[in-house]
Amino acid sequence: MTMARRVTAFDVAGVDLKRSASTPLHRQLYASFRDAVLRGRMAAGTRLPSSRCLAAELGLSRLTVVTAIDQLVADGYVEARRGSGTFVANLFSHAGAEFRVGPRARRQIDPATVLSRRAASRAALSYLRRERASEPYAFQFGVPALDAFPQREWARVLHNAWRDLGNDALGFGDSRGYLPLRAAVAAYLGRARGVECTPDQVLIVSSAQQAIDLSIRVLANPGDPIWLEDPGYAGARAAAAAHGCEVIPVPLDEEGLSFTSGPNDRVPRLVFVTPSHQCPIGTTMSLSRRLALIEWARRVGTMILEDDCSSEFRHTGRPLAALQGLDHDGRVLYVGTFNKILFPALRLAYLVVPTALVETFALERAFSDGHSPIVDQAAVARFIDEGHFARHIARMRIAYRERQDALVEALRGKLAGALEPQPAETGLHLVAWLPADADENALAERAACCGVAAQPLSRFRISAQLRPGLVLGFGAVPPERVGSAVDRLAMALHSASLKRQRA
């Protein structure tokens, strides 16, 4: 009969306990024994000393040791045998003795062997990577004025929304979204953006990107052609490619998407446009072009996905009416977001779909992630109904105009001849054109080293031949910070120029 091994003094000496650490001692002891078992330092059948002996040898209370061992037993690393003691379990009887968890044995998988084609296609798109920082970088694309958000009013609205929600609202919600918010969105869009819809047509989602992804998933099959503006929003390109659709770049002219220049041999399943503020160039689609696009879509039988992101913030005159309001055949889906109007961490946006498609979209949303958080939706509904939303937009129109003016003045004053800013009529960013021989990607890398997020225009291009340029977001940069941020951008330009000269 084989005698069970006992834990030797050497084994116990290997237990590393840090008494000054915030982790409780019983958790440290549990982790130490667990790792010893998984890495094979304590073989199956090894008998542990009694809790009294362990406590004495390690200088711990017996309760600490008993708590750790009880957890080891509960998790299956050791077995308590009545009248015999506690023994290391045989964990590798099925996995094989060669299986070990430890620094030497741990290996990284090859992503190519496990990723789906959809995930792999997205992973290859470097232009989707976003800057992450504790505070926004200067000129970061798509970030609003977080310093100007009315936090006190939001905190009160959020508190009242939570207080007034009944228990029934704390369960699973409608995949279309919280009805009072959908009603508030429909009323706002009709009043401010000329969108014709009922609350039933509004779906509350987490972001404009989710709305785009959901629309492609519902309306297009793998291999179907999708027309995208070139240059255009990289997130739409990524969603189309990830679903296996054929991305067809369509050029722009002074009136917006030149859909008559698209290929005529295949009708697109979907056309993605940003008509009120083309991303990233800033062109506004003319009324005649809008009407022609809708009529063409009706004639050929395609759908239009309109992204109206940041169009509330028009710097001169009133915001233009949305394309969706001109559509009488149910061909246009409309996307908007609260994340750029209020703050990105909110994760709430909306998608307006034709009545005939509501149930299908709601079901697809239910399959993906159910619905957005009810409390946040209720808070935004109150924020709109109490007038805070409209007042915030009115204040931000003035603020963003001032921020863009400060950026244009600083660029023209400090970087004349090196950058040519093109002021935007709408939104939170502008394009700054570079000399024809400039390396915009190298400059963007140097800018990041200097603490400035300048996106190269190439990240938005598919095949279009454009002059090099940088996309600069001014939404999160107060006027008093613009000068120092432009100084850092000038340093990046100077550094990139010296590097090019040396090469």
GIQUIFEN-V103899 format. One record per residue. N is the residue number from 1. RES is the residue in one letter. SS is DSSP state (h for helix, s for strand, l for the rest). Layout:
BEGIN
<<N:RES:SS> <N:RES:SS>>
END
This chain:
BEGIN
<<1:M:l> <2:T:l> <3:M:l> <4:A:l> <5:R:l> <6:R:s> <7:V:l> <8:T:l> <9:A:h> <10:F:h> <11:D:h> <12:V:h> <13:A:h> <14:G:l> <15:V:l> <16:D:l> <17:L:l> <18:K:l> <19:R:l> <20:S:l> <21:A:l> <22:S:l> <23:T:l> <24:P:l> <25:L:h> <26:H:h> <27:R:h> <28:Q:h> <29:L:h> <30:Y:h> <31:A:h> <32:S:h> <33:F:h> <34:R:h> <35:D:h> <36:A:h> <37:V:h> <38:L:h> <39:R:l> <40:G:l> <41:R:l> <42:M:l> <43:A:l> <44:A:l> <45:G:l> <46:T:l> <47:R:s> <48:L:l> <49:P:l> <50:S:l> <51:S:h> <52:R:h> <53:C:h> <54:L:h> <55:A:h> <56:A:h> <57:E:h> <58:L:h> <59:G:l> <60:L:l> <61:S:l> <62:R:h> <63:L:h> <64:T:h> <65:V:h> <66:V:h> <67:T:h> <68:A:h> <69:I:h> <70:D:h> <71:Q:h> <72:L:h> <73:V:h> <74:A:h> <75:D:h> <76:G:l> <77:Y:l> <78:V:s> <79:E:s> <80:A:s> <81:R:s> <82:R:l> <83:G:l> <84:S:l> <85:G:s> <86:T:s> <87:F:s> <88:V:s> <89:A:l> <90:N:l> <91:L:l> <92:F:l> <93:S:l> <94:H:l> <95:A:l> <96:G:l> <97:A:l> <98:E:l> <99:F:l> <100:R:l> <101:V:l> <102:G:l> <103:P:l> <104:R:l> <105:A:l> <106:R:l> <107:R:l> <108:Q:l> <109:I:l> <110:D:l> <111:P:h> <112:A:h> <113:T:h> <114:V:h> <115:L:l> <116:S:l> <117:R:h> <118:R:h> <119:A:h> <120:A:h> <121:S:h> <122:R:h> <123:A:h> <124:A:l> <125:L:l> <126:S:h> <127:Y:h> <128:L:h> <129:R:l> <130:R:l> <131:E:l> <132:R:l> <133:A:l> <134:S:l> <135:E:l> <136:P:l> <137:Y:l> <138:A:s> <139:F:l> <140:Q:l> <141:F:l> <142:G:l> <143:V:l> <144:P:l> <145:A:l> <146:L:h> <147:D:h> <148:A:h> <149:F:l> <150:P:l> <151:Q:h> <152:R:h> <153:E:h> <154:W:h> <155:A:h> <156:R:h> <157:V:h> <158:L:h> <159:H:h> <160:N:h> <161:A:h> <162:W:h> <163:R:h> <164:D:h> <165:L:l> <166:G:l> <167:N:h> <168:D:h> <169:A:h> <170:L:h> <171:G:l> <172:F:l> <173:G:l> <174:D:l> <175:S:l> <176:R:l> <177:G:l> <178:Y:l> <179:L:h> <180:P:h> <181:L:h> <182:R:h> <183:A:h> <184:A:h> <185:V:h> <186:A:h> <187:A:h> <188:Y:h> <189:L:h> <190:G:h> <191:R:h> <192:A:h> <193:R:l> <194:G:l> <195:V:l> <196:E:l> <197:C:l> <198:T:l> <199:P:h> <200:D:h> <201:Q:h> <202:V:s> <203:L:s> <204:I:s> <205:V:s> <206:S:l> <207:S:l> <208:A:h> <209:Q:h> <210:Q:h> <211:A:h> <212:I:h> <213:D:h> <214:L:h> <215:S:h> <216:I:h> <217:R:h> <218:V:h> <219:L:h> <220:A:l> <221:N:l> <222:P:l> <223:G:l> <224:D:l> <225:P:s> <226:I:s> <227:W:s> <228:L:s> <229:E:s> <230:D:s> <231:P:l> <232:G:l> <233:Y:l> <234:A:h> <235:G:h> <236:A:h> <237:R:h> <238:A:h> <239:A:h> <240:A:h> <241:A:h> <242:A:h> <243:H:l> <244:G:l> <245:C:l> <246:E:s> <247:V:s> <248:I:s> <249:P:s> <250:V:s> <251:P:s> <252:L:s> <253:D:s> <254:E:l> <255:E:l> <256:G:s> <257:L:s> <258:S:l> <259:F:h> <260:T:h> <261:S:h> <262:G:l> <263:P:l> <264:N:l> <265:D:l> <266:R:l> <267:V:l> <268:P:l> <269:R:l> <270:L:s> <271:V:s> <272:F:s> <273:V:s> <274:T:l> <275:P:l> <276:S:l> <277:H:l> <278:Q:l> <279:C:l> <280:P:l> <281:I:l> <282:G:l> <283:T:l> <284:T:l> <285:M:l> <286:S:l> <287:L:h> <288:S:h> <289:R:h> <290:R:h> <291:L:h> <292:A:h> <293:L:h> <294:I:h> <295:E:h> <296:W:h> <297:A:h> <298:R:h> <299:R:h> <300:V:h> <301:G:l> <302:T:l> <303:M:s> <304:I:s> <305:L:s> <306:E:s> <307:D:s> <308:D:l> <309:C:l> <310:S:l> <311:S:l> <312:E:l> <313:F:l> <314:R:s> <315:H:l> <316:T:l> <317:G:l> <318:R:l> <319:P:l> <320:L:l> <321:A:l> <322:A:l> <323:L:h> <324:Q:h> <325:G:h> <326:L:h> <327:D:l> <328:H:l> <329:D:l> <330:G:l> <331:R:l> <332:V:s> <333:L:s> <334:Y:s> <335:V:s> <336:G:s> <337:T:s> <338:F:l> <339:N:l> <340:K:l> <341:I:l> <342:L:l> <343:F:l> <344:P:h> <345:A:h> <346:L:h> <347:R:l> <348:L:l> <349:A:s> <350:Y:s> <351:L:s> <352:V:s> <353:V:l> <354:P:l> <355:T:h> <356:A:h> <357:L:h> <358:V:h> <359:E:h> <360:T:h> <361:F:h> <362:A:h> <363:L:h> <364:E:h> <365:R:h> <366:A:h> <367:F:h> <368:S:h> <369:D:l> <370:G:l> <371:H:l> <372:S:l> <373:P:l> <374:I:h> <375:V:h> <376:D:h> <377:Q:h> <378:A:h> <379:A:h> <380:V:h> <381:A:h> <382:R:h> <383:F:h> <384:I:h> <385:D:h> <386:E:l> <387:G:l> <388:H:h> <389:F:h> <390:A:h> <391:R:h> <392:H:h> <393:I:h> <394:A:h> <395:R:h> <396:M:h> <397:R:h> <398:I:h> <399:A:h> <400:Y:h> <401:R:h> <402:E:h> <403:R:h> <404:Q:h> <405:D:h> <406:A:h> <407:L:h> <408:V:h> <409:E:h> <410:A:h> <411:L:h> <412:R:h> <413:G:h> <414:K:h> <415:L:l> <416:A:l> <417:G:l> <418:A:l> <419:L:l> <420:E:s> <421:P:s> <422:Q:s> <423:P:l> <424:A:l> <425:E:l> <426:T:s> <427:G:l> <428:L:l> <429:H:s> <430:L:s> <431:V:s> <432:A:s> <433:W:s> <434:L:l> <435:P:l> <436:A:l> <437:D:l> <438:A:l> <439:D:l> <440:E:h> <441:N:h> <442:A:h> <443:L:h> <444:A:h> <445:E:h> <446:R:h> <447:A:h> <448:A:h> <449:C:h> <450:C:l> <451:G:l> <452:V:s> <453:A:l> <454:A:l> <455:Q:s> <456:P:s> <457:L:h> <458:S:h> <459:R:h> <460:F:h> <461:R:l> <462:I:l> <463:S:l> <464:A:l> <465:Q:l> <466:L:l> <467:R:l> <468:P:l> <469:G:s> <470:L:s> <471:V:s> <472:L:s> <473:G:s> <474:F:l> <475:G:l> <476:A:l> <477:V:l> <478:P:l> <479:P:h> <480:E:h> <481:R:h> <482:V:h> <483:G:h> <484:S:h> <485:A:h> <486:V:h> <487:D:h> <488:R:h> <489:L:h> <490:A:h> <491:M:h> <492:A:h> <493:L:h> <494:H:h> <495:S:h> <496:A:h> <497:S:h> <498:L:h> <499:K:h> <500:R:h> <501:Q:h> <502:R:h> <503:A:l>>
END
